[in-house]
Structures are given as structure tokens and as C-alpha cells.
């Protein structure tokens, strides 16, 4: 009886140790909705693509109101980001100009919740100050014509950008203008605008106080979002914001994609 008890206790200790050593999946909130994009499809693509590439559990919150002035009910709560390790902002509400509303959105990020900013998120919440753009890392006033363009890798040794090569071409896209890169931001890639006859930052990182932010203006068309290259980029950016990306651009131990049983 004594030997059996010892074996049971040893087994329980082993189980507890293994459980303690296995990191829980990153809890990812993907916020989508608004005008001008196929958010229904793209939200699902992002959730599936990220969870295939790292140990993450994605929740997609899609606001069905497609007007540019809609306010997502989620943000009515002061602790709207509670329970999540990182938030992906992929919404498009360019006509929301309420400063107090923006303060509610930014509060969790000011308190340390990392963020990933995708495409039209750069055009949201144009209140009478620059607080959203400081958070995003760049100021973008709009975009030019739609066309496939070449992305130039500015930091090929950065963990997010490793393995992408010197340059690559988007399958189909919309290039955003970049009027300002904030001092806290680091450009990782740029693309040439035929409208402006100048390069525009299109991938970057930003340091928002103590919070890491990753951003890209790529992602208008689902043809881009569904591409393995794009999903690799977003996953690496997400892991980087959570400090779960190693120097070689791979998920850290415990954050690799879970093996399918």
C-alpha cells in the first residue's frame, strides 16, 4: 500500500511538472469590421493561419456595422482586452472622432497589452489629436491606386524579417501613403508609390511606452491575406510583440504550433 501511494504521488508530481512547463496558448483577440474589406473571410484566414504557425488561440470579434463611423460595443467596457495576451486591430472606422472613445481603446495598450496593426487600422479614429497614430507608429492619410507592388526588406536580419529575402511582390494590393514615421517606430520594409513617386513605409515596429506594437499597411485584398508569406509575417510580428520570437524568427520553446493528434 505504501509503495502504491509513493507511485501515485510521484506520478502526480510528474504531471504537475509537465503542466507547469507547458506554456498556455497565446490568447489572441482579432478585431475586424467596418467598411471596404472582406472582413468575414479575412478574420477567419488570420485566425486559422496564426494558430497553424504558433501556439495560439484566436478569437475573432467582427463588428457587422460597415459604416465608417460605427463604434464597436466591445470598447464600451473599460477592461475590454481582459483575458487576452495580444490584440490584432484589423478594423476600418475612419470617421470615429470621439477622443474619449479613443482613450478607452488605448487604455489596455498603455497598460501593456501588445498590439498588431493591420491595413485600415492605420486610418481609424482620426480624433483631433495624434494619439492613435502615435500608438500605430506611423501617420497615414490615405492610399493611391490598386496594383501589385514590390516590397523591399529594409531589415533582413530582424527576427520578423528573416527569410523573406531582399524583396518580394504582393499578389494584389493597395499601397498606403506614409506621411510620418514616429520617432518610436522602426521601418522594416517599404514599397514604391507610383502616385507619390516615393517609397512608403509599409511594415514596421513601434514602441508605445513599454508596449510593443507591430504594424503593416499590407492586407487590403484576401489574395494577400491568404498568402503563406503574409501569414508568416503577421505571426512573426505577433510573436515579437509578445516577446515569444527568437533571434532566428522562430517561435520560442512552447510557442511552436501544436502537433495534431
N, C-alpha and C positions, 0 to 999 in steps of 0.2 A: 504493500500500500504506500509505504514511504517512497519507494522508487518511482511509482506511478505519479505521485504528487510532484516529485522533482522534475520528471519528464514533462508534465503539464506546465509547470512554472517556466521551465526552460523554453518550451515551445511558445508560450505567451510572450516571453521576453524577446524571442527572435522575431515574432510577428510585430511587436511594438517597435522594435528597432528598425525593421524594414519599412514599416509605415512611416516612421519619423524621417527616414532617409529619402523617401519618395516625394518629391515636390508635388504639390497640388497643381492642376492645370491653371494657367493664367486665365483670369476671368475677364473677358473682353466684351465691352459694350460697343456695338456698331450702331451709330445713329444715322439714319438716312431719311430722305423725304424732301419734298419741295418741288420746284419746277424743273423742267428742261432735261431730265435724265431718266433712264430706265432703272430707278432705284429698287424696284421689286426684284428684278433679276440680279442687279449688281450687289445688293446686300447678301443674297444667297451665295453668289460666287465668292465674295470676300470671306464669308463665314466658313464655307467649305474649304477654300484654298488655304486659309490660315491654319485651320485645325488639321489639315493634311501635312503641314510643314513644321508645326511645333506643337508642344503640349499646351493646348489652349482650348477653352470652352467659350464659344462665341454666342452672344445673344444679340439678335438684330431687332432694333426698335425702329419701325418705319412709320413716319407720320404721313397719313394719306392725303392731307390737305396739300394741294400742289400750288397754292398761291404763294407769291414771294414774300408776303407779309405775315404768314402764319406763325404762330407761337406753339412750339411743341409742349404739350401738357407736362411732360417729364420734368421740364425745367421749373415748374411751379414749386417743386419741393426743394428745400434748402440743401438736403443731402441726396440729391438726385443721382450722384455717382457712387453712393454707398454700396459696398459689396463687390466693386469692380477694381481690377488692378490697372486697367488702361482703357481709355475711351478713344474710339475712332469717330471723328467728326466727318461725315460724308453727306452733310445736308446742304440745301440751297435755299436760303431765306434772305435774299439781298435787301429786302425792304423793311426789315425789322430794325427800328431805330430807337428803341427804348433802352436808355442807359441802365436803369435798374434791372431790367431783364437780362442784359448782358452781364451785369455783376453777378447775378445768380448762376449764370453759365460758367463764368470764370472762377468762381469761388473754390470748387473742388480742385481745380488745376493749380490755383495759387497755394492750396494746401498740400500739394504733392502728387496728385493723380496725373500720370503721364498721358500724353495725347498723340494721336496720329491725325494729321490734317490732309484730307483728300480733295483735290479738284475744287469744286464750287464752294467748299467750306471757306476758301480764301475770299469769297465775295459776300459773305454773310455779315449781318449785324453791323451795318455801317452807321453807327451812332455818331453823335457829334464829338467824338474823340478817337484816338488811335488805339484804344485798349485791345480790341480784337486783333489788329494787325501786329501789335507788339507780342501778343500771345502766339500768333501764327508764325511770326518771324519774317514775313515779307508783306509788302503792300501791293496789292494787285487791283487795278481799277477796271479791268475788263479783258477781253480777248479779241483776237483777229479772226481771219478766215479759218475754215476747217481743212486740214490737209495732213498727210503723213509727214513727219519731220524727224530729223536726226538728233538724237540725244548725245551730248558729249560728256563723258565721265571726267569730272574735274578732280576727283579724289579716289583714284583706283585702289589705293592702299587702305582706305577707310573700311572698317568691317562691313558696313552696309553695302559698299560699292564693289567689294572684291568679287572678281569673277565675271563682271559684266563687260569687261573689255574696255577699249578706248572709246567706243561709241556704238550705238545701236539705233535702229529705226523703228518708230512706232508704227503699228499696222494701220491706224486711223486715229486722228486726234484733233484737238483744239488747243492751241498754244496760248496760255495766259500771258498777259503783259506783267512785267515786274517793275514797278516804279521805284521800289526801295527794298533793299535788304537791310534789316535792322542790325545794329552792332552785335546783338546777342546771337545772330544766326550765322551759320557756315554753309555756303553753297556747295553742293555735291555734284550737281550737273546743270547744264544749260542747253538751250536749243535756240536756233536762229529764227527770228521772226521776220518773215517776208513783208509784213505790214510795217514794221518799225525799222527794218534793215539793221537790226542789232540783236545780240544774244540776250536771252531772258532766262533768269534762274528758274529751274523747273523741279529741282529736287534739293532739299536742304535739311539741316538740323537746327534746332533753336533751344536756347537755354532760357526758360521762363522762371526766373528766380532759381529755386532749387529743383524745378521740374523740367524733365526732358520732353521735347516735342520734335516729332519728325513730320515733314511735310512734302507733298508733291502736288503740282498742278496737273499732272497727268491723270487720266481716268474719265474722260468725257464719254467715250463710246465703250460699250460692252466688249467690243473686239479687242480693246486694250486691256480692260479689267480681267478678262478671262485668260489672257496670255500667261504662260508659266513665268515669264520674265517679270511681269508686273506683280504677280502674286508673290514671287520670291522677294522682290524689292519691298513690298508692303510688310511682309512677315519679318524681314530683317529689321526694317525701321521700327516696327512694333517691339521686337525683342530688345533692340537698342534702347528704346525709351524706358523699358523695364529693367535695364542692366542685366539682360539674360542673353546677350550676344557675345561670343568670344572674339578674339582678335582675327580669326580666320573667317569670320562671317557665318559661323555655325551656332545653332542653339547650344547654350551651356548644358552641362550634365543635368538630366532630369527634365529638360525642356525640349528634348528632341520629340519628333512625332511619336505617339504611342503606337506600339506594334498591334496590328489587328489580330485578334484571336481566331 
